[in-house]
Amino acid sequence: MKIRYLNGRRLYYAFLAGGNAVIHDRAYLNKINVFPVPDADTGTNLATTMQAIAEGSEVHHQSIKSTLKSIANAALSGARGNSGLIFAQFVHGMSKEIGQDSKLTTHAFAESVRRASQHAYKAIVHPVEGTMVSVIRDWAEAVYHKRTQTTDFVELLSDSLHTARQSLRETTHKLQVLARANVVDAGAKGFVDFLEGI
């Protein structure tokens, strides 16, 4: 089945599906959490942020921008930890970057996520490569480069997911603390969980 556009309803349920995947993986994310400190709370922080979205946002059937703004506000209000804040800022960036159309095409989606990834970087005083922000950026760039090749969201998201997974694997080699523990970055893994849930 091809999906040619996102409306408020589709976007809302995509976020719920992605959030459920993060919540489901909470214990594992806590287990591999060694950066910036090994406090075993990244899974809990991201799950709490996703739960806030589920409980505090609502779908606006006629407006994808209003739906995304509702999701972003819920994420910002419920964000916990660095990972939750980064994710919330990314969603907030998307809500600012998309237009007023009732439907979102793959091209417009790609433009918005690419610009929104910069919002995530700006949310951190000292962004570190090999973390969640790196994976968000790499995924957003993959989406952006694919935008002229397909009008199908299924294809767009499936193809760009490969890039996100590769970027996640590379986090182990970009940070010594991750290499020593032989794990990927927990926040980055949470973001990939979110994409896989969608």
ROGUFI-199334 format. One record per residue (C-alpha): residue number from 1; residue in one letter; x, y, z. Coordinates in Angstrom, 3 decimals, always signed. Each point is the difference from the previous one (the first is absolute). Layout:
residues N
SITE  num  residu        xx        yy        zz
SITE  NUM       A         X         Y         Z
...
end
This chain:
residues 198
SITE  num  residu        xx        yy        zz
SITE    1       M    +0.000    +0.000    +0.000
SITE    2       K    +1.334    +3.417    -0.950
SITE    3       I    -0.452    +3.068    +2.192
SITE    4       R    +0.132    +3.148    -2.109
SITE    5       Y    -0.621    +2.535    +2.763
SITE    6       L    -0.175    +0.506    +3.733
SITE    7       N    -2.932    +1.763    +1.591
SITE    8       G    -0.500    +0.835    +3.671
SITE    9       R    -1.475    -3.403    +0.816
SITE   10       R    +2.744    -2.016    -1.706
SITE   11       L    +2.730    +2.084    +1.584
SITE   12       Y    -1.560    -0.286    +3.451
SITE   13       Y    -0.214    -3.790    -0.149
SITE   14       A    +3.504    -0.231    -1.430
SITE   15       F    +1.296    +1.809    +3.082
SITE   16       L    -1.975    -2.275    +2.307
SITE   17       A    +1.382    -3.093    -1.764
SITE   18       G    +3.554    +1.306    +0.179
SITE   19       G    -0.429    +0.951    +3.635
SITE   20       N    -1.325    -3.439    +0.900
SITE   21       A    +3.121    -1.593    -1.492
SITE   22       V    +2.201    +2.223    +2.181
SITE   23       I    -2.040    -0.778    +3.105
SITE   24       H    +0.260    -3.718    -0.782
SITE   25       D    +3.825    +0.241    -0.232
SITE   26       R    +0.408    +2.111    +3.154
SITE   27       A    +1.826    -2.623    +2.100
SITE   28       Y    +2.553    -0.733    -2.722
SITE   29       L    +0.644    +3.697    -0.607
SITE   30       N    +0.636    +0.443    +3.728
SITE   31       K    +2.365    -2.979    -0.040
SITE   32       I    +2.229    +1.383    -2.778
SITE   33       N    -0.023    +3.588    +1.276
SITE   34       V    +3.660    +0.931    +0.600
SITE   35       F    +0.174    +3.501    -1.531
SITE   36       P    +0.213    +2.752    +1.121
SITE   37       V    -0.067    -1.813    +3.358
SITE   38       P    -0.932    -3.625    +0.761
SITE   39       D    -3.126    +0.840    +1.974
SITE   40       A    -2.300    -2.535    -1.703
SITE   41       D    -2.814    +2.448    -0.595
SITE   42       T    -0.058    +0.725    -3.752
SITE   43       G    -2.715    -2.584    -0.596
SITE   44       T    -2.100    +1.363    +2.828
SITE   45       N    +0.496    +3.588    -1.156
SITE   46       L    -0.964    -0.743    -3.593
SITE   47       A    -2.921    -2.200    +1.033
SITE   48       T    -1.284    +2.758    +2.290
SITE   49       T    +0.252    +2.485    -2.863
SITE   50       M    -1.900    -2.342    -2.315
SITE   51       Q    -2.640    -0.602    +2.653
SITE   52       A    -0.446    +3.753    +0.335
SITE   53       I    -0.648    +0.189    -3.739
SITE   54       A    -2.561    -2.811    +0.194
SITE   55       E    -1.811    +1.604    +2.922
SITE   56       G    +0.320    +3.674    -0.864
SITE   57       S    -0.379    +0.320    -3.765
SITE   58       E    -3.027    -0.180    -2.231
SITE   59       V    -0.740    -0.461    -3.669
SITE   60       H    -1.339    +2.887    -2.065
SITE   61       H    -1.596    -1.630    -3.016
SITE   62       Q    +0.061    +3.127    -2.171
SITE   63       S    +3.481    +1.222    +0.903
SITE   64       I    +3.235    -1.953    +0.054
SITE   65       K    +1.825    +3.057    +1.368
SITE   66       S    -2.402    +0.263    +2.956
SITE   67       T    +0.376    -3.719    +0.669
SITE   68       L    +3.786    +0.238    -0.055
SITE   69       K    -0.067    +3.111    +2.168
SITE   70       S    -2.109    -1.899    +2.544
SITE   71       I    +2.507    -2.881    -0.077
SITE   72       A    +2.941    +2.393    +0.332
SITE   73       N    -1.554    +1.834    +2.950
SITE   74       A    -0.679    -3.278    +1.780
SITE   75       A    +3.562    -1.161    -0.696
SITE   76       L    +1.529    +3.235    +1.278
SITE   77       S    -2.143    -0.055    +3.132
SITE   78       G    +0.800    -3.629    +0.756
SITE   79       A    +3.611    -0.184    -1.198
SITE   80       R    +2.382    -1.689    +2.417
SITE   81       G    +3.788    -0.158    -0.207
SITE   82       N    +2.220    +0.927    -2.926
SITE   83       S    -1.570    -2.557    -2.318
SITE   84       G    -3.541    +1.138    +0.729
SITE   85       L    +0.971    +3.636    -0.506
SITE   86       I    +1.757    -0.718    -3.290
SITE   87       F    -2.979    -1.944    -1.309
SITE   88       A    -2.429    +2.690    +1.145
SITE   89       Q    +2.056    +2.734    -1.653
SITE   90       F    +0.114    -1.998    -3.219
SITE   91       V    -3.796    -0.334    -0.014
SITE   92       H    -0.370    +3.658    +0.929
SITE   93       G    +2.231    +0.848    -2.950
SITE   94       M    -2.201    -2.058    -2.311
SITE   95       S    -3.107    +1.773    +1.270
SITE   96       K    +1.573    +3.353    -0.856
SITE   97       E    +1.277    -1.079    -3.398
SITE   98       I    -3.080    -1.600    -1.575
SITE   99       G    -2.530    +2.139    -1.803
SITE  100       Q    -3.726    +0.467    +0.466
SITE  101       D    -1.097    -2.622    -2.533
SITE  102       S    -2.469    -2.641    +1.181
SITE  103       K    +2.160    -2.709    -1.586
SITE  104       L    +3.756    -0.510    +0.059
SITE  105       T    +1.834    -1.403    -3.036
SITE  106       T    +3.273    -1.901    +0.154
SITE  107       H    +1.778    +3.041    -1.399
SITE  108       A    -1.386    +2.387    +2.638
SITE  109       F    +0.639    -2.568    +2.735
SITE  110       A    +3.616    -0.360    -1.097
SITE  111       E    +0.537    +3.742    +0.022
SITE  112       S    -1.455    +0.304    +3.502
SITE  113       V    +1.991    -2.831    +1.615
SITE  114       R    +3.242    +1.242    -1.505
SITE  115       R    -0.496    +3.455    +1.507
SITE  116       A    -1.367    -1.462    +3.240
SITE  117       S    +3.201    -1.992    +0.536
SITE  118       Q    +1.761    +3.343    +0.449
SITE  119       H    -2.443    +0.875    +2.774
SITE  120       A    +1.132    -3.157    +1.797
SITE  121       Y    +3.653    +1.055    -0.287
SITE  122       K    -0.760    +3.468    +1.323
SITE  123       A    -1.708    -1.498    +3.054
SITE  124       I    +3.389    -1.164    +1.289
SITE  125       V    +2.737    +2.306    +1.228
SITE  126       H    +2.759    -2.330    -1.223
SITE  127       P    -1.341    -2.517    -2.562
SITE  128       V    +2.007    -3.228    -0.103
SITE  129       E    +0.363    -2.095    -3.139
SITE  130       G    -0.872    -3.640    +0.438
SITE  131       T    -3.152    +0.692    +1.979
SITE  132       M    -3.710    +0.449    -0.630
SITE  133       V    +0.468    +3.279    -1.864
SITE  134       S    +2.330    -1.676    -2.499
SITE  135       V    -2.521    -2.702    -0.804
SITE  136       I    -2.836    +2.523    -0.323
SITE  137       R    +2.115    +2.065    -2.408
SITE  138       D    +1.127    -2.984    -2.075
SITE  139       W    -3.562    -1.324    -0.243
SITE  140       A    -1.370    +3.438    -0.913
SITE  141       E    +2.626    +0.393    -2.721
SITE  142       A    -0.910    -3.429    -1.406
SITE  143       V    -3.667    +0.996    -0.064
SITE  144       Y    +0.896    +3.272    -1.688
SITE  145       H    +2.087    -1.656    -2.721
SITE  146       K    -2.750    -2.531    -0.702
SITE  147       R    -2.718    +2.670    -0.279
SITE  148       T    +0.190    +0.346    -3.780
SITE  149       Q    +0.076    -3.756    -0.609
SITE  150       T    -3.318    -1.044    +1.539
SITE  151       T    -3.412    +1.321    +0.915
SITE  152       D    -0.652    -2.989    +2.284
SITE  153       F    +0.577    +0.384    +3.732
SITE  154       V    +0.400    -3.761    +0.442
SITE  155       E    +2.944    -0.026    -2.396
SITE  156       L    +1.413    +3.255    +1.357
SITE  157       L    -0.027    -1.158    +3.618
SITE  158       S    +1.140    -3.550    -0.753
SITE  159       D    +2.987    +1.146    -2.022
SITE  160       S    +1.050    +2.699    +2.455
SITE  161       L    -0.299    -2.445    +2.903
SITE  162       H    +3.013    -1.877    -1.420
SITE  163       T    +2.041    +3.184    +0.321
SITE  164       A    -1.184    +0.549    +3.579
SITE  165       R    +0.998    -3.544    +0.959
SITE  166       Q    +3.429    +0.402    -1.599
SITE  167       S    +0.508    +3.322    +1.780
SITE  168       L    -1.008    -1.683    +3.267
SITE  169       R    +2.585    -2.759    -0.493
SITE  170       E    +2.665    +2.632    -0.616
SITE  171       T    -0.617    +1.665    +3.368
SITE  172       T    +1.956    -2.805    +1.664
SITE  173       H    +3.141    +1.048    -1.842
SITE  174       K    -0.428    +3.757    +0.333
SITE  175       L    +0.128    +0.160    +3.793
SITE  176       Q    +2.623    -1.778    +2.093
SITE  177       V    -2.388    -0.581    +2.895
SITE  178       L    -2.360    -1.858    -2.342
SITE  179       A    +2.844    -1.975    -1.562
SITE  180       R    +1.263    -1.085    +3.417
SITE  181       A    -3.456    -1.204    +0.994
SITE  182       N    -0.612    -1.408    -3.513
SITE  183       V    -3.435    +1.594    -0.235
SITE  184       V    -1.742    +2.529    -2.223
SITE  185       D    -1.177    +3.330    +1.359
SITE  186       A    -3.205    -0.550    +1.976
SITE  187       G    -1.712    +3.202    -1.132
SITE  188       A    +0.838    -0.756    -3.622
SITE  189       K    -1.386    -3.514    +0.418
SITE  190       G    -3.183    +1.523    +1.416
SITE  191       F    -0.400    +2.159    -3.094
SITE  192       V    +0.466    -3.023    -2.271
SITE  193       D    -2.557    -1.869    +2.131
SITE  194       F    -2.397    +2.875    -0.672
SITE  195       L    +0.555    -0.234    -3.754
SITE  196       E    -0.409    -3.787    +0.053
SITE  197       G    -3.235    +0.374    +1.943
SITE  198       I    -1.377    +2.263    -2.707
end
